[in-house]
Amino acid sequence: MHRREFLGVVGCSPMIFQRATQIVKSGCLGEVRFCRIGHRQLANIVPLVVGREVPVIELDRGTPGMALLGSKGTLVMDHNGCRLFHANEV
């Protein structure tokens, strides 16, 4: 799956995709260890955002987009944008 196909599956703008990549590269998530995805094809996109393969721990077709689970926080990306939750937030 290429970037344009991904954007169609997630239903987000290129700006959301770029923002997610920036957040991961900034180190805010720490080491990204796992991901949850709402569509099987998103597993091919995770390495483009993270820079490497990440194990998928859940496929939930009822949830759009994906969540990257890191050692310092979680990044949720969907058509609404990117939301970062730090590990110390409830």
C-alpha positions in Angstrom: 0.0 0.0 0.0 1.3 3.4 -0.9 0.8 6.7 0.9 -2.2 7.7 -1.1 -3.9 4.4 -0.6 -3.2 4.7 3.2 -4.8 8.1 3.3 -7.9 6.7 1.7 -8.1 3.8 4.2 -7.5 6.0 7.2 -9.5 8.9 5.8 -7.0 11.5 6.8 -5.1 14.3 5.1 -1.4 14.2 4.2 -0.9 16.7 7.0 -2.0 14.1 9.6 0.3 11.5 8.1 3.2 13.9 8.2 2.4 15.0 11.8 2.3 11.4 13.0 5.7 10.7 11.4 7.1 13.9 13.0 5.8 12.9 16.5 7.4 9.4 16.2 10.8 10.9 15.0 10.8 13.4 17.8 11.0 10.6 20.4 7.8 11.6 22.2 6.6 8.0 22.1 9.9 6.5 23.1 10.4 3.1 21.5 7.3 2.1 19.5 6.8 -1.5 20.6 3.3 -2.4 19.3 0.4 -1.1 17.2 -3.3 -1.5 17.0 -4.9 -1.1 13.5 -8.4 -0.8 12.2 -7.7 -2.2 8.8 -5.4 -5.0 7.8 -3.7 -2.9 5.1 -2.5 -0.4 7.7 0.1 -3.0 8.8 1.9 -2.0 5.6 1.9 1.7 6.5 3.2 1.4 10.1 6.8 1.0 8.9 6.5 4.2 6.9 5.4 6.1 10.0 7.7 4.4 12.5 10.7 3.6 10.3 10.6 -0.1 11.0 8.3 -3.1 11.4 6.2 -3.1 14.5 4.2 -6.1 15.8 0.4 -5.7 15.4 -1.3 -6.7 18.7 -4.9 -6.0 17.6 -6.9 -5.7 14.5 -10.2 -4.0 15.2 -12.2 -3.3 12.1 -14.7 -1.2 14.2 -12.0 1.4 15.0 -10.8 3.6 12.2 -7.1 4.4 11.9 -4.3 3.1 14.1 -2.6 3.5 17.5 1.1 3.3 18.0 2.1 2.1 21.5 5.4 3.3 22.7 7.4 3.2 25.9 6.6 6.9 26.7 3.1 7.2 25.3 0.5 6.3 22.7 -0.2 8.0 19.4 -3.7 7.6 17.9 -4.1 8.6 14.2 -7.4 8.7 12.4 -9.5 11.1 10.3 -9.7 13.5 13.3 -6.0 13.9 13.4 -3.2 12.8 15.7 -3.7 12.6 19.5 -0.7 11.9 21.7 -1.3 10.4 25.2 1.8 10.4 27.5 2.4 7.3 29.6 1.6 9.2 32.8 -1.9 10.4 31.6 -4.9 8.4 32.7 
